[in-house]
């Protein structure tokens, strides 16, 4: 996207949920910070550090960022196809594999349909697919699949999702 951040702050996923955080910045910004002056409860935990090293190793070996990019493209394409077929999908948005579909009562007015999205979510859950409710009006369904999910499970999940949309939208 052509953006280079001044500072990147990471935590949580860096050590697969164990306590660890990191601050990454240029020498220009970090040069005046002396050892021991930057810390907190998530800094330097030895088990977290060891786990982070293994997480980074696996991410590089398995090309997890590349996998996330490909998965995001595939999911976005399918959700956009759903939007073309089902007018109650007012918007598809997100980045990579973390996407959301916003459900509306009318495609012209874009009036939020929280009840419709709830019915779709319940139908998905009944058929083995967990989704997340999102949006200011609770009318969006967010997808956030694990980055290591197999392609056949993505297809299964998309099939369950489309069947639920078809039934309730």
Wavefront OBJ file of the C-alpha trace (Angstrom):
o trace
v 0.000 0.000 0.000
v 3.029 2.273 -0.086
v 2.887 3.105 3.620
v 5.908 2.737 5.885
v 5.012 3.073 9.574
v 7.181 4.989 12.032
v 6.447 2.484 14.790
v 5.001 -1.042 14.815
v 3.696 -2.475 18.092
v 2.981 -6.218 18.272
v 1.620 -8.568 20.925
v -0.679 -11.554 21.435
v -0.156 -13.478 18.168
v 3.591 -12.866 18.292
v 3.943 -15.598 20.930
v 0.791 -17.519 20.034
v -1.163 -16.003 22.918
v 1.566 -16.114 25.571
v 2.635 -12.853 27.246
v 4.970 -11.013 24.880
v 5.027 -7.710 23.060
v 7.455 -5.902 20.807
v 8.036 -2.347 19.648
v 9.807 -1.976 16.306
v 10.982 1.409 15.049
v 13.893 3.101 13.357
v 17.174 3.834 15.121
v 16.227 7.495 14.906
v 13.148 6.918 17.064
v 14.503 4.200 19.335
v 18.037 5.550 19.772
v 17.305 7.504 22.950
v 15.559 4.633 24.703
v 17.982 3.099 27.182
v 17.963 -0.557 28.304
v 15.362 -1.032 31.008
v 13.459 2.164 30.204
v 10.891 0.471 27.977
v 9.029 -2.427 29.533
v 5.833 -3.831 30.891
v 4.102 -7.031 31.856
v 4.318 -8.353 28.291
v 8.024 -7.658 27.827
v 10.788 -10.242 27.981
v 8.937 -13.278 29.314
v 11.383 -16.141 28.547
v 8.678 -18.679 27.657
v 6.960 -16.073 25.488
v 10.279 -15.283 23.762
v 10.992 -18.965 23.057
v 7.472 -19.429 21.727
v 7.790 -16.335 19.525
v 10.972 -17.716 17.961
v 9.147 -20.952 17.118
v 6.112 -19.031 15.797
v 8.351 -16.971 13.499
v 10.151 -20.116 12.336
v 6.845 -21.815 11.459
v 5.467 -18.689 9.778
v 8.524 -18.496 7.538
v 8.696 -22.220 6.813
v 4.977 -22.539 6.025
v 4.775 -19.120 4.280
v 1.845 -18.136 6.475
v 1.750 -14.529 5.162
v 1.580 -15.819 1.569
v -1.101 -18.300 2.561
v -3.104 -15.526 4.237
v -2.906 -13.403 1.104
v -4.104 -16.234 -1.163
v -6.870 -17.185 1.270
v -8.023 -13.566 1.460
v -8.218 -13.271 -2.326
v -10.219 -16.500 -2.577
v -12.608 -15.601 0.249
v -13.144 -12.045 -1.028
v -13.954 -13.368 -4.513
v -16.557 -15.784 -3.146
v -18.129 -13.231 -0.803
v -18.365 -10.746 -3.682
v -20.110 -13.473 -5.716
v -22.540 -13.975 -2.819
v -23.203 -10.222 -2.796
v -24.081 -10.294 -6.495
v -26.523 -13.190 -5.920
v -28.124 -12.011 -2.679
v -29.223 -8.334 -2.540
v -29.463 -8.475 1.271
v -25.648 -8.398 1.403
v -25.084 -4.652 1.454
v -21.305 -4.669 1.706
v -18.277 -6.938 1.723
v -15.178 -5.526 3.368
v -11.945 -6.418 5.087
v -8.349 -7.235 4.356
v -6.778 -10.608 3.768
v -8.802 -13.465 5.238
v -10.429 -11.272 7.907
v -13.579 -10.209 6.094
v -17.109 -9.115 6.875
v -20.449 -9.112 5.103
v -22.988 -6.506 6.112
v -26.633 -7.542 5.842
v -29.308 -4.998 4.965
v -33.090 -5.040 4.716
v -33.022 -3.231 1.384
v -30.122 -2.899 -1.045
v -31.094 0.674 -1.944
v -31.564 2.162 1.534
v -28.891 -0.059 3.133
v -30.993 -0.185 6.313
v -29.190 -2.609 8.685
v -30.692 -6.072 9.195
v -29.453 -7.326 12.565
v -32.199 -9.954 12.802
v -31.303 -11.340 9.385
v -27.618 -11.594 10.189
v -28.457 -13.288 13.517
v -30.633 -15.863 11.747
v -27.827 -16.581 9.279
v -25.309 -16.944 12.100
v -27.576 -19.365 13.988
v -28.086 -21.426 10.836
v -24.334 -21.521 10.247
v -23.662 -22.635 13.826
v -26.354 -25.319 13.592
v -24.445 -26.688 10.585
v -20.976 -26.519 12.137
v -19.675 -23.095 11.085
v -18.793 -20.534 13.744
v -19.018 -16.899 12.668
v -18.615 -13.613 14.521
v -21.175 -10.823 14.820
v -19.793 -7.404 13.983
v -20.731 -3.917 12.887
v -22.099 -0.839 14.557
v -25.644 -2.155 14.113
v -24.795 -5.837 14.752
v -25.783 -6.612 11.175
v -22.435 -7.832 9.898
v -20.978 -11.305 9.964
v -17.222 -11.446 10.267
v -15.117 -14.302 9.005
v -11.731 -14.858 10.566
v -10.544 -18.363 9.652
v -7.360 -19.813 11.116
v -4.398 -19.164 8.825
v -3.593 -22.883 8.756
v -7.056 -24.026 7.662
v -7.127 -26.540 4.814
v -8.674 -25.534 1.478
v -11.379 -28.206 1.666
v -12.553 -26.805 5.014
v -12.761 -23.322 3.501
v -14.988 -24.725 0.756
v -17.123 -26.564 3.312
v -17.498 -23.394 5.375
v -18.395 -21.287 2.344
v -21.007 -23.881 1.374
v -22.573 -23.742 4.842
v -22.499 -19.940 4.770
v -24.121 -19.690 1.348
v -26.850 -22.186 2.283
v -27.633 -20.114 5.398
v -27.705 -16.879 3.397
v -29.949 -18.463 0.773
v -32.339 -19.676 3.492
v -32.523 -16.448 5.515
v -31.670 -13.533 3.234
l 1 2 3 4 5 6 7 8 9 10 11 12 13 14 15 16 17 18 19 20 21 22 23 24 25 26 27 28 29 30 31 32 33 34 35 36 37 38 39 40 41 42 43 44 45 46 47 48 49 50 51 52 53 54 55 56 57 58 59 60 61 62 63 64 65 66 67 68 69 70 71 72 73 74 75 76 77 78 79 80 81 82 83 84 85 86 87 88 89 90 91 92 93 94 95 96 97 98 99 100 101 102 103 104 105 106 107 108 109 110 111 112 113 114 115 116 117 118 119 120 121 122 123 124 125 126 127 128 129 130 131 132 133 134 135 136 137 138 139 140 141 142 143 144 145 146 147 148 149 150 151 152 153 154 155 156 157 158 159 160 161 162 163 164 165 166 167 168 169
